[in-house]
């Protein structure tokens, strides 16, 4: 029997075959992709599963980045993506996602497989800056990301202070104090 590729999409095999292989216990679903049961579901597999058809200018951020880094088990219902304000072209918005323009430095994202993903530090700061509420689940995701990357409250403070006019800086700081404090 031939070995399957590590991440399969409907373009690789007919969807009916992929679903049948999942029912037979040969594959399992990750986001909109399928993986053989003997493949670990790490950051590379999650990035390949989610971002295969995203234009290269897009960067996974916030909940999507947290999922790719392994801070959450399930992918978000709508992927959160961003693009640099300096990008010359505006990429199309992929299905099941939102895209926003941001100011982002090259050291605030990393490459995971072929996908750009905000670093755990940038993700922690962004999760604290945005959203009407900051739930216990958000705090747990933030703490998990911090532990995965060895981040401290000082690291977060320095990231917040890096930009002079960063929107929601005070809100983010107060939320991060509840996580690390």
C-alpha positions as CSV (number, residue, x, y, z in Angstrom):
1,X,0.0,0.0,0.0
2,X,1.3,3.5,-0.9
3,X,2.1,5.9,1.9
4,X,-0.2,8.9,2.1
5,X,1.1,12.5,2.1
6,X,1.2,14.0,5.6
7,X,-1.6,16.4,5.0
8,X,-4.4,15.8,2.5
9,X,-7.0,18.1,1.1
10,X,-9.9,17.6,-1.2
11,X,-7.7,18.5,-4.2
12,X,-5.3,15.6,-3.4
13,X,-8.0,12.9,-3.4
14,X,-11.8,13.0,-4.0
15,X,-13.6,14.2,-0.8
16,X,-15.6,10.9,-0.8
17,X,-12.4,8.9,-0.6
18,X,-11.0,11.1,2.2
19,X,-14.2,10.7,4.2
20,X,-14.3,7.0,3.6
21,X,-10.7,6.7,4.8
22,X,-11.6,8.7,7.9
23,X,-14.5,6.3,8.5
24,X,-12.2,3.3,8.1
25,X,-9.8,4.8,10.7
26,X,-7.0,5.5,8.3
27,X,-7.3,9.3,8.5
28,X,-8.5,11.9,10.9
29,X,-9.7,15.5,10.3
30,X,-7.7,18.6,11.1
31,X,-9.5,21.8,10.1
32,X,-10.4,21.3,6.5
33,X,-7.7,18.7,5.8
34,X,-7.1,15.0,6.7
35,X,-4.0,13.4,8.2
36,X,-3.0,9.8,8.4
37,X,-3.5,8.4,11.9
38,X,0.3,7.9,12.4
39,X,1.1,11.6,11.8
40,X,1.5,13.9,14.8
41,X,-0.7,17.0,14.9
42,X,2.0,19.6,15.5
43,X,2.3,23.2,14.4
44,X,3.6,22.2,10.9
45,X,0.6,19.9,10.3
46,X,-1.9,22.5,11.6
47,X,-0.3,25.2,9.4
48,X,-0.4,22.9,6.3
49,X,-4.0,21.9,7.1
50,X,-5.3,25.5,7.5
51,X,-3.2,27.6,5.2
52,X,-2.7,25.6,2.0
53,X,-4.8,27.9,-0.1
54,X,-4.2,31.2,1.6
55,X,-2.3,33.8,-0.4
56,X,1.3,34.2,0.8
57,X,0.8,37.8,2.0
58,X,-1.5,36.6,4.8
59,X,-0.4,36.0,8.3
60,X,-2.2,33.8,10.8
61,X,-2.9,35.7,13.9
62,X,-4.8,35.7,17.2
63,X,-7.1,32.6,17.6
64,X,-5.7,31.0,14.5
65,X,-2.1,31.5,15.5
66,X,-2.9,30.2,19.0
67,X,-4.3,27.0,17.5
68,X,-1.3,26.6,15.1
69,X,1.1,27.0,18.0
70,X,-0.9,24.3,20.0
71,X,-2.5,26.5,22.7
72,X,-6.0,25.3,21.7
73,X,-7.2,21.9,20.6
74,X,-9.7,23.0,18.0
75,X,-9.3,25.5,15.2
76,X,-11.4,28.7,15.3
77,X,-14.7,28.7,13.5
78,X,-13.4,31.6,11.4
79,X,-9.7,31.9,10.9
80,X,-8.2,35.2,11.9
81,X,-5.6,36.5,9.4
82,X,-3.8,39.8,8.9
83,X,-1.7,41.4,6.2
84,X,0.8,44.2,6.6
85,X,-0.3,47.7,5.8
86,X,2.8,48.0,3.7
87,X,1.7,45.1,1.4
88,X,1.2,46.5,-2.1
89,X,-1.6,44.2,-3.1
90,X,-4.7,43.3,-1.1
91,X,-5.1,39.5,-1.1
92,X,-8.5,38.0,-1.5
93,X,-10.2,36.9,1.7
94,X,-10.2,33.1,2.0
95,X,-13.5,31.3,3.0
96,X,-14.2,31.0,6.7
97,X,-11.8,33.8,7.6
98,X,-11.5,37.4,8.4
99,X,-8.5,39.6,7.3
100,X,-7.4,42.9,8.8
101,X,-4.5,45.2,7.9
102,X,-1.9,45.7,10.7
103,X,1.4,47.2,11.4
104,X,3.7,44.2,11.9
105,X,7.5,43.9,12.0
106,X,9.3,41.0,10.5
107,X,10.3,39.7,13.9
108,X,6.7,39.5,15.0
109,X,5.9,36.5,12.7
110,X,7.5,33.2,12.0
111,X,7.3,30.7,9.2
112,X,5.6,27.5,10.0
113,X,5.8,25.3,6.9
114,X,5.1,27.8,4.2
115,X,2.7,29.8,6.3
116,X,3.5,33.0,8.2
117,X,2.2,33.0,11.8
118,X,2.4,35.7,14.4
119,X,5.0,34.7,17.1
120,X,3.6,33.5,20.4
121,X,4.6,36.8,22.0
122,X,2.7,38.9,19.3
123,X,-0.2,36.4,19.6
124,X,-0.4,36.9,23.4
125,X,-0.3,40.6,23.1
126,X,-3.0,40.7,20.4
127,X,-5.3,38.3,22.3
128,X,-5.1,40.7,25.2
129,X,-5.6,43.8,23.1
130,X,-8.7,42.7,21.2
131,X,-12.2,41.4,22.1
132,X,-15.0,42.9,24.2
133,X,-14.4,40.3,26.9
134,X,-11.3,38.5,28.2
135,X,-12.7,35.2,29.4
136,X,-11.2,32.5,31.5
137,X,-10.7,30.6,28.2
138,X,-8.7,33.5,26.8
139,X,-6.6,33.7,29.9
140,X,-5.9,29.9,29.7
141,X,-4.9,30.2,26.0
142,X,-2.6,33.2,26.9
143,X,-1.0,31.3,29.7
144,X,-0.5,28.2,27.5
145,X,1.1,30.2,24.8
146,X,3.4,31.9,27.4
147,X,4.4,28.5,28.8
148,X,5.0,27.1,25.3
149,X,7.4,29.9,24.4
150,X,8.8,30.6,27.9
151,X,7.3,34.1,27.9
152,X,7.2,36.3,31.0
153,X,5.2,39.4,32.0
154,X,8.3,41.4,31.3
155,X,8.4,40.1,27.8
156,X,4.8,41.2,27.3
157,X,5.5,44.7,28.8
158,X,8.4,45.2,26.5
159,X,6.3,44.1,23.4
160,X,3.6,46.6,24.5
161,X,6.1,49.4,25.0
162,X,7.8,48.8,21.6
163,X,5.1,50.9,19.9
164,X,4.3,54.3,21.1
165,X,0.7,54.6,19.8
166,X,-0.4,51.1,20.2
167,X,-4.3,50.9,20.4
168,X,-5.6,49.2,23.6
169,X,-2.2,49.1,25.3
170,X,-3.6,49.8,28.7
171,X,-6.4,47.3,28.3
172,X,-3.9,44.6,27.2
173,X,-1.6,45.4,30.2
174,X,-4.5,45.1,32.7
175,X,-5.6,41.8,31.1
176,X,-2.1,40.4,31.1
177,X,-1.7,41.2,34.8
178,X,-4.7,38.9,35.5
179,X,-2.9,36.1,33.6
180,X,0.6,36.5,35.0
181,X,-0.2,38.2,38.3
